[in-house]
Amino acid sequence: MNQIKQKPSKRLDLQGIRALAIIVVLGFHFYPEYCPNGYLGVDQFMSIGASWPRNVTSFEQDSIYQTMKGQMLKFIENIKYKLYILDAIPRINRRTVNQIAQLIKNGTDPVAIDKIMVRPHGHEMARKRHAQLVKDCKGKCELVDYVPEFYKNATKTFRYFDEKGFSYFTTPEHLSPHGIEHIRHVWTDICKKL
């Protein structure tokens, strides 16, 4: 029996949002005086996991936190319900992603893979800054935490791949499609509460 495959329809609402985002960023680059907020989606390259600068002992003195707080306060002025902040988790070592399946196939202990794949430190300060941000946002912010999805209590390690060796990440900052499916329930649970 011949089956006719239907081409998936384009989501015009998402296409519109993408187009708007591109226009704003391009506007910022070519006409910054008319489009001063075009940087909002691309200015998060500061290291929020960096330790406090020398002689800084509080969030009030922390320039990184103050930048985060300033941006958050601008956002929540226009938010009706909540601002969801994705909390930090340890990053992956980029070079190990392509080696996971082979290591699993060779019988390497998954805990050993966890230890070479994950950078165990560097996210702690970001988590502290996020926690303070939630305190300072007047009840309009909520943390979204992936630690329960990736941390294995039995081994005391972060596991960023499944039992077959499929990685949940493509790069240190990006979930793979498999990873998105792994955490999808976190976001559907949030959406059900709205």
Buried (B, 14 or more C-beta within 10 A) or exposed (E): EEEEEEEEEEEEEEEEEEEEBEEBBEBBEEEEEEBEEBBBEEEEEEEBBEEBEEEBEEBEEBEBBEBBBEBBBEBBEEEEEBBEBEBBBBBBEBEBBEBBBEBBEEEBEBEEBBEBBBEEEBBEBBBBBBBBBBEBBEEBBBEBBBEEBBBEEEEEBBBBBBEEBBBBBBEEEEBBEBBEEBBEEBEEEEEEEE
